[in-house]
């Protein structure tokens, strides 16, 4: 452990580049000093037995005394003292300097590159913040606190952690020796209130006619993939579209890290488990998908398909669990199917490619592809139908799409939705389910949309 600590404490702010506010740096270091004295002064053996309210009162009183005592030798303004008292609370009970960012609903991602460089994503754009830590030891202590709250550990033996916080936020932390320049932390946050389909319509991520078609497809139990790159909004779209699943159906979800927030009464949620420190106890997505088939689901929703569970998902879609949904990383609709073929091959069964393709085409009818465009806007780029297998490949027809035509003066992508005029084959299944859509939804046309 000693080598990591020595590296942790030696980083100088000048090494990271950019300007570091010296007053803020000294403030953070003074705060850490007060926090250390506070911890030393508390009777730690009693903390587990003291009610939270009483503990907060005791901590505030002790912190006030320590700040008053220590500030005699420091040049602290009245505002600094008030701020210090509030932030000492965050050091004791929260995530230290990151706590204000965690309370800001406009922040989607918190990215800590080093103690003196913290970025956030707001409204699809990265921006630097004034947040900083006292040093690498301070940052490492906050990371260890976050990790310990979810029952994990991070040290030189296990220097990487990917986990979910109680509020649903997803964290990834890497420390030396894997992180060459010191501890780093990434937090993907999810709003307290998940975005609904109305919110996606308001920001132009999807067109109303596309929503009407996809809602009908979900109601008629037509299975489809939601594809896209990292940060394209796949989970958000899946979450929003799931509202159209009839309320009398039982849904079982399978996720690596639970991110879905389905607004549905009858949902059973399952999450994978990584191996323990001895390398045992791992629960994979594939084992959960297999188990879900024994739980009498009407639909299975897989947060993201990444490996051999793809075959089990397709088996479910082909054996009475139509209308199941999942997401997949891909650059476009056709790439999504190519990746799905590869994942079926990862299942360990040596199936001929024509058989795999026929299996995919039988189980999945639609692909909804999203992308994150310049300026951070997310758009549904394609809605495509898989007709079947033709000449050794998939026969795919685009129903709707989005074409970027340029950027505005702020560098935000502009474009238009277009409707190809193609009438999907699955309209027959919609009619059989008693759903009739207006013919004009599928008329060939283009609709400009701004960010």
C-alpha positions as CSV (number, residue, x, y, z in Angstrom):
1,X,0.0,0.0,0.0
2,X,2.9,2.4,0.7
3,X,4.0,2.9,-2.9
4,X,0.5,4.0,-3.9
5,X,0.3,6.5,-1.0
6,X,3.6,8.0,-1.9
7,X,2.5,8.6,-5.5
8,X,-0.9,9.8,-4.3
9,X,0.6,12.6,-2.2
10,X,3.3,13.9,-4.6
11,X,1.1,15.4,-7.4
12,X,1.6,19.1,-7.7
13,X,-1.2,21.3,-9.2
14,X,1.2,22.6,-11.8
15,X,1.6,19.1,-13.2
16,X,-2.0,18.8,-14.4
17,X,-1.9,22.0,-16.5
18,X,-4.3,24.9,-16.5
19,X,-4.9,27.4,-13.8
20,X,-5.5,26.3,-10.2
21,X,-7.1,28.8,-7.9
22,X,-4.6,29.0,-5.0
23,X,-7.1,30.4,-2.5
24,X,-9.5,27.5,-3.3
25,X,-6.7,25.0,-3.0
26,X,-5.7,26.3,0.4
27,X,-9.3,26.3,1.4
28,X,-9.8,22.7,0.4
29,X,-6.6,21.7,2.3
30,X,-7.8,23.6,5.4
31,X,-11.2,21.8,5.2
32,X,-9.4,18.4,5.0
33,X,-7.4,19.4,8.1
34,X,-10.6,20.3,10.0
35,X,-12.2,17.1,8.9
36,X,-9.3,15.0,10.1
37,X,-9.4,16.8,13.5
38,X,-13.2,16.3,13.6
39,X,-12.8,12.5,13.0
40,X,-10.1,12.3,15.6
41,X,-12.4,14.1,18.1
42,X,-15.4,11.9,17.6
43,X,-16.0,8.7,19.6
44,X,-16.1,6.4,16.5
45,X,-17.2,3.4,18.6
46,X,-20.5,5.2,19.4
47,X,-21.4,6.3,15.9
48,X,-23.3,3.2,15.0
49,X,-25.5,3.6,18.1
50,X,-26.2,7.3,17.8
51,X,-29.4,8.4,15.9
52,X,-28.6,10.4,12.7
53,X,-30.2,13.6,14.0
54,X,-28.2,13.5,17.2
55,X,-25.0,12.8,15.3
56,X,-25.6,15.7,13.0
57,X,-26.1,18.1,16.0
58,X,-22.9,16.8,17.6
59,X,-20.9,17.1,14.4
60,X,-22.1,20.6,13.7
61,X,-21.3,21.8,17.3
62,X,-17.8,20.2,17.2
63,X,-17.1,21.5,13.7
64,X,-18.1,25.1,14.8
65,X,-15.7,24.9,17.7
66,X,-12.8,23.6,15.5
67,X,-13.4,26.2,12.8
68,X,-13.4,29.0,15.3
69,X,-10.2,27.6,16.9
70,X,-8.3,27.0,13.7
71,X,-9.5,30.1,11.8
72,X,-7.6,32.4,14.2
73,X,-4.4,31.5,12.4
74,X,-6.0,31.5,8.9
75,X,-7.3,34.3,6.8
76,X,-10.9,33.1,6.4
77,X,-13.7,35.5,5.5
78,X,-17.2,35.2,7.1
79,X,-18.4,33.6,3.8
80,X,-15.6,31.0,3.9
81,X,-16.5,30.1,7.5
82,X,-20.2,29.6,6.6
83,X,-19.3,27.6,3.6
84,X,-16.8,25.6,5.5
85,X,-19.4,24.5,8.1
86,X,-21.7,23.3,5.4
87,X,-19.0,21.5,3.5
88,X,-17.6,19.8,6.6
89,X,-21.0,18.1,6.7
90,X,-20.5,16.9,3.1
91,X,-17.1,15.6,4.1
92,X,-18.5,13.6,7.0
93,X,-21.9,12.4,5.5
94,X,-21.6,12.9,1.8
95,X,-19.2,13.0,-1.2
96,X,-17.1,16.0,-0.2
97,X,-16.6,18.6,-3.0
98,X,-18.8,16.5,-5.3
99,X,-21.9,16.8,-3.2
100,X,-23.2,20.1,-4.7
101,X,-22.9,18.5,-8.2
102,X,-24.8,15.4,-7.0
103,X,-27.7,17.7,-5.9
104,X,-27.7,19.6,-9.3
105,X,-30.4,18.0,-11.4
106,X,-29.0,19.5,-14.6
107,X,-25.8,17.5,-14.3
108,X,-25.8,14.2,-16.2
109,X,-22.1,13.2,-15.8
110,X,-19.4,14.1,-13.3
111,X,-15.9,13.4,-14.6
112,X,-13.0,13.7,-12.1
113,X,-9.7,13.6,-14.1
114,X,-7.5,14.5,-11.1
115,X,-7.9,16.4,-7.8
116,X,-7.8,19.8,-9.6
117,X,-9.8,19.0,-12.7
118,X,-13.5,18.2,-12.6
119,X,-15.8,18.3,-15.6
120,X,-19.6,17.9,-15.8
121,X,-22.0,17.3,-18.7
122,X,-25.0,19.6,-18.8
123,X,-27.5,19.6,-21.7
124,X,-25.3,17.4,-23.8
125,X,-22.1,19.5,-23.4
126,X,-19.0,19.1,-21.3
127,X,-17.9,22.1,-19.2
128,X,-15.2,22.6,-16.6
129,X,-16.2,23.3,-12.9
130,X,-14.5,25.2,-10.1
131,X,-14.7,22.0,-7.9
132,X,-11.4,20.7,-6.7
133,X,-10.0,18.4,-4.0
134,X,-7.1,19.2,-1.6
135,X,-4.9,16.5,-3.1
136,X,-4.9,12.9,-4.4
137,X,-5.3,11.5,-0.9
138,X,-8.5,13.6,-0.5
139,X,-9.9,12.3,-3.8
140,X,-8.9,8.7,-3.0
141,X,-10.7,8.9,0.4
142,X,-13.9,10.1,-1.3
143,X,-13.6,7.3,-3.9
144,X,-13.2,4.7,-1.1
145,X,-16.2,6.1,0.7
146,X,-18.4,5.8,-2.4
147,X,-17.2,2.3,-3.1
148,X,-17.6,1.1,0.5
149,X,-21.3,2.3,0.4
150,X,-22.1,-0.2,-2.2
151,X,-20.2,-3.1,-0.5
152,X,-17.2,-3.0,-2.8
153,X,-13.5,-2.3,-2.2
154,X,-10.8,-0.5,-4.1
155,X,-7.1,-0.8,-3.5
156,X,-3.9,-1.9,-5.3
157,X,-5.2,-5.4,-5.5
158,X,-8.6,-4.4,-6.9
159,X,-7.8,-1.0,-8.5
160,X,-11.0,-0.7,-10.6
161,X,-14.6,-0.6,-9.6
162,X,-17.8,-0.3,-11.7
163,X,-20.9,-0.1,-9.5
164,X,-24.3,1.5,-8.9
165,X,-25.1,4.0,-6.1
166,X,-28.4,3.7,-4.1
167,X,-29.9,6.6,-6.1
168,X,-29.3,4.7,-9.4
169,X,-26.2,6.7,-10.4
170,X,-23.5,4.6,-12.0
171,X,-19.9,5.0,-10.9
172,X,-16.5,3.9,-12.4
173,X,-13.3,4.5,-10.4
174,X,-9.8,3.6,-11.3
175,X,-6.8,4.1,-9.1
176,X,-3.0,3.4,-9.3
177,X,-1.4,1.3,-10.5
178,X,-3.9,1.2,-13.4
179,X,-4.5,5.0,-13.4
180,X,-1.0,6.3,-14.2
181,X,-1.7,9.9,-13.1
182,X,-3.6,9.2,-9.9
183,X,-7.2,8.3,-9.0
184,X,-10.0,9.1,-11.5
185,X,-13.8,8.9,-11.0
186,X,-16.7,9.0,-13.4
187,X,-20.3,9.2,-12.3
188,X,-23.2,8.8,-14.7
189,X,-26.3,10.3,-13.0
190,X,-29.9,9.6,-13.6
191,X,-32.6,12.2,-12.9
192,X,-34.9,11.7,-9.9
193,X,-37.7,11.7,-12.4
194,X,-37.0,9.7,-15.6
195,X,-37.6,11.4,-18.9
196,X,-41.0,10.5,-20.4
197,X,-41.9,10.2,-24.0
198,X,-43.5,13.7,-23.8
199,X,-40.1,15.2,-22.8
200,X,-38.4,13.5,-25.7
201,X,-41.0,14.9,-28.1
202,X,-40.5,18.4,-26.6
203,X,-36.7,18.4,-27.2
204,X,-37.2,16.9,-30.7
205,X,-35.5,13.6,-30.0
206,X,-38.3,11.8,-31.8
207,X,-41.3,12.7,-33.9
208,X,-44.9,12.2,-32.8
209,X,-45.8,9.9,-35.7
210,X,-42.8,7.7,-34.9
211,X,-44.0,7.5,-31.3
212,X,-47.5,6.5,-32.4
213,X,-46.1,3.7,-34.6
214,X,-43.7,2.4,-31.9
215,X,-46.5,2.6,-29.2
216,X,-48.7,0.5,-31.5
217,X,-45.9,-2.0,-32.1
218,X,-45.3,-2.4,-28.4
219,X,-49.0,-2.9,-27.7
220,X,-49.1,-5.6,-30.5
221,X,-46.1,-7.4,-28.8
222,X,-43.6,-6.8,-31.6
223,X,-40.1,-7.2,-30.4
224,X,-37.4,-4.7,-31.3
225,X,-33.9,-3.5,-30.6
226,X,-32.9,0.0,-29.5
227,X,-29.4,0.6,-30.8
228,X,-26.9,3.5,-30.6
229,X,-23.5,4.6,-29.4
230,X,-22.4,5.4,-25.8
231,X,-24.5,8.3,-24.5
232,X,-26.9,8.3,-27.4
233,X,-29.9,7.9,-25.1
234,X,-30.7,4.2,-25.6
235,X,-31.7,3.5,-22.0
236,X,-33.7,6.7,-21.8
237,X,-35.6,5.8,-24.9
238,X,-36.2,2.2,-23.8
239,X,-37.5,3.5,-20.4
240,X,-39.8,6.0,-22.1
241,X,-41.2,3.5,-24.6
242,X,-41.9,0.9,-22.0
243,X,-44.8,3.0,-20.7
244,X,-46.8,1.7,-23.7
245,X,-46.6,-1.9,-22.4
246,X,-50.1,-2.8,-21.1
247,X,-50.4,-2.5,-17.3
248,X,-51.8,-6.0,-16.9
249,X,-48.6,-7.6,-18.2
250,X,-45.7,-8.9,-16.0
251,X,-42.2,-7.5,-16.9
252,X,-38.9,-9.0,-15.8
253,X,-35.8,-6.8,-16.3
254,X,-32.2,-7.9,-16.5
255,X,-29.4,-5.4,-16.3
256,X,-25.7,-5.2,-15.6
257,X,-26.2,-2.1,-13.6
258,X,-29.9,-1.3,-12.8
259,X,-30.7,1.9,-14.7
260,X,-34.2,1.4,-16.0
261,X,-37.0,3.1,-14.0
262,X,-40.1,1.6,-15.5
263,X,-43.3,3.3,-14.6
264,X,-45.1,0.1,-14.4
265,X,-46.8,-1.7,-11.5
266,X,-45.8,-5.3,-12.2
267,X,-42.0,-5.3,-12.6
268,X,-39.4,-7.7,-11.3
269,X,-35.9,-6.3,-11.5
270,X,-32.7,-8.3,-11.6
271,X,-29.1,-7.2,-11.7
272,X,-25.9,-9.1,-12.4
273,X,-23.2,-9.6,-9.8
274,X,-19.4,-9.4,-10.3
275,X,-17.1,-12.1,-8.9
276,X,-15.9,-11.6,-5.3
277,X,-12.2,-11.1,-4.4
278,X,-11.7,-14.8,-4.7
279,X,-13.1,-14.8,-8.2
280,X,-16.3,-16.7,-7.2
281,X,-19.9,-15.8,-7.0
282,X,-20.4,-14.1,-10.4
283,X,-23.9,-14.0,-11.8
284,X,-23.9,-13.3,-15.5
285,X,-26.6,-11.7,-17.7
286,X,-27.0,-15.0,-19.4
287,X,-27.9,-16.9,-16.2
288,X,-30.4,-14.1,-15.3
289,X,-32.0,-14.3,-18.7
290,X,-32.4,-18.0,-18.4
291,X,-33.8,-17.7,-14.9
292,X,-36.3,-15.0,-16.1
293,X,-37.9,-17.6,-18.3
294,X,-39.0,-19.5,-15.2
295,X,-40.6,-16.4,-13.7
296,X,-43.7,-16.4,-15.9
297,X,-42.8,-13.1,-17.7
298,X,-45.0,-11.6,-20.3
299,X,-42.1,-9.5,-21.5
300,X,-38.4,-9.6,-20.8
301,X,-36.5,-6.3,-20.9
302,X,-32.7,-6.6,-21.1
303,X,-30.9,-3.3,-20.3
304,X,-28.2,-4.1,-22.8
305,X,-27.2,-7.2,-24.7
306,X,-23.5,-7.7,-24.7
307,X,-22.6,-11.4,-25.0
308,X,-23.9,-14.9,-25.1
309,X,-27.2,-13.9,-23.5
310,X,-28.2,-12.8,-27.0
311,X,-29.0,-16.4,-27.9
312,X,-31.2,-16.8,-24.8
313,X,-32.9,-13.5,-25.5
314,X,-33.7,-14.7,-29.1
315,X,-35.0,-18.0,-27.8
316,X,-37.3,-16.1,-25.5
317,X,-38.6,-13.9,-28.4
318,X,-39.2,-16.9,-30.5
319,X,-40.9,-19.0,-27.9
320,X,-43.8,-17.0,-26.5
321,X,-42.2,-13.8,-25.2
322,X,-42.9,-11.6,-28.1
323,X,-42.7,-7.9,-27.4
324,X,-39.5,-8.2,-25.4
325,X,-37.1,-5.2,-25.7
326,X,-33.4,-4.6,-25.4
327,X,-30.6,-2.2,-26.3
328,X,-27.3,-2.8,-28.1
329,X,-24.3,-0.7,-29.0
330,X,-24.0,-0.1,-32.7
331,X,-23.3,2.6,-35.3
332,X,-26.5,2.0,-37.3
333,X,-29.3,-0.5,-37.8
334,X,-27.3,-2.9,-40.0
335,X,-24.3,-2.8,-37.7
336,X,-26.7,-3.7,-34.8
337,X,-27.6,-6.9,-36.5
338,X,-24.0,-7.7,-37.3
339,X,-23.1,-7.3,-33.7
340,X,-26.0,-9.4,-32.6
341,X,-24.7,-12.2,-34.9
342,X,-21.3,-12.0,-33.2
343,X,-22.9,-12.2,-29.8
344,X,-24.8,-15.3,-30.7
345,X,-21.5,-16.8,-31.7
346,X,-20.2,-16.0,-28.2
347,X,-22.8,-18.2,-26.7
348,X,-20.6,-21.3,-27.4
349,X,-23.0,-23.0,-29.9
350,X,-21.5,-23.5,-33.3
351,X,-24.6,-22.5,-35.3
352,X,-24.4,-21.9,-39.1
353,X,-24.7,-18.1,-39.9
354,X,-27.8,-18.6,-42.1
355,X,-29.5,-20.3,-39.1
356,X,-28.5,-17.4,-36.8
357,X,-29.8,-14.8,-39.2
358,X,-33.1,-16.6,-39.7
359,X,-33.4,-16.8,-35.9
360,X,-32.7,-13.1,-35.5
361,X,-35.2,-12.2,-38.3
362,X,-37.9,-14.4,-36.7
363,X,-37.5,-12.9,-33.3
364,X,-36.9,-9.2,-34.0
365,X,-39.1,-7.1,-36.2
366,X,-37.8,-3.5,-35.7
367,X,-34.7,-1.6,-34.9
368,X,-34.8,1.9,-33.4
369,X,-31.4,3.6,-33.8
370,X,-30.3,6.7,-31.9
371,X,-27.3,8.9,-32.1
372,X,-25.8,11.8,-30.2
373,X,-25.1,14.6,-32.7
374,X,-22.9,17.7,-32.6
375,X,-23.9,20.0,-29.7
376,X,-25.1,17.1,-27.6
377,X,-28.6,16.7,-29.1
378,X,-30.0,13.1,-29.3
379,X,-32.1,12.0,-32.2
380,X,-33.8,8.9,-33.4
381,X,-31.8,8.4,-36.6
382,X,-33.6,5.3,-38.1
383,X,-36.6,3.1,-37.5
384,X,-36.1,0.0,-39.7
385,X,-38.0,-3.2,-40.2
386,X,-36.4,-6.6,-40.6
387,X,-38.3,-8.3,-43.4
388,X,-36.4,-11.5,-43.4
389,X,-33.2,-13.0,-44.8
390,X,-32.4,-12.3,-48.5
391,X,-29.4,-13.5,-50.5
392,X,-27.4,-14.5,-47.5
393,X,-28.0,-11.2,-45.6
394,X,-30.8,-9.4,-43.9
395,X,-33.6,-7.7,-45.8
396,X,-34.1,-4.4,-44.1
397,X,-36.3,-1.5,-45.0
398,X,-36.2,2.0,-43.4
399,X,-39.5,3.4,-42.3
400,X,-38.4,6.7,-40.7
401,X,-35.2,8.5,-40.4
402,X,-33.4,11.8,-39.5
403,X,-30.9,13.6,-41.7
404,X,-28.5,16.2,-40.3
405,X,-28.4,19.2,-42.6
406,X,-25.9,21.5,-40.7
407,X,-25.3,23.2,-37.4
408,X,-26.6,26.5,-36.0
409,X,-24.5,29.4,-34.7
410,X,-24.0,27.6,-31.4
411,X,-22.6,24.5,-33.1
412,X,-25.8,22.5,-32.4
413,X,-26.9,20.0,-35.1
414,X,-29.9,20.9,-37.2
415,X,-31.8,18.6,-39.5
416,X,-35.1,17.0,-40.5
417,X,-37.1,13.9,-39.9
418,X,-38.0,12.1,-43.1
419,X,-40.6,9.4,-43.8
420,X,-39.7,7.0,-46.6
421,X,-43.2,6.1,-47.7
422,X,-42.5,2.4,-47.0
423,X,-45.5,0.5,-45.5
424,X,-44.2,-1.9,-42.8
425,X,-45.1,-5.6,-43.2
426,X,-45.8,-5.6,-39.4
427,X,-48.9,-3.5,-40.0
428,X,-50.7,-6.8,-40.5
429,X,-49.8,-7.8,-36.9
430,X,-51.1,-4.5,-35.7
431,X,-54.4,-4.9,-37.5
432,X,-54.7,-8.5,-36.0
433,X,-54.2,-6.9,-32.6
434,X,-57.1,-4.5,-33.3
435,X,-54.8,-1.5,-33.9
436,X,-55.2,0.6,-37.0
437,X,-52.9,3.5,-37.7
438,X,-53.8,6.4,-40.1
439,X,-52.3,5.8,-43.6
440,X,-50.9,9.3,-43.7
441,X,-48.3,8.4,-40.9
442,X,-46.4,6.5,-43.6
443,X,-46.7,9.1,-46.4
444,X,-43.3,10.2,-47.9
445,X,-42.4,13.6,-46.5
446,X,-39.7,15.6,-44.7
447,X,-40.2,17.7,-41.5
448,X,-37.4,20.2,-40.5
449,X,-36.7,20.3,-36.7
450,X,-34.5,22.5,-34.6
451,X,-32.7,21.8,-31.4
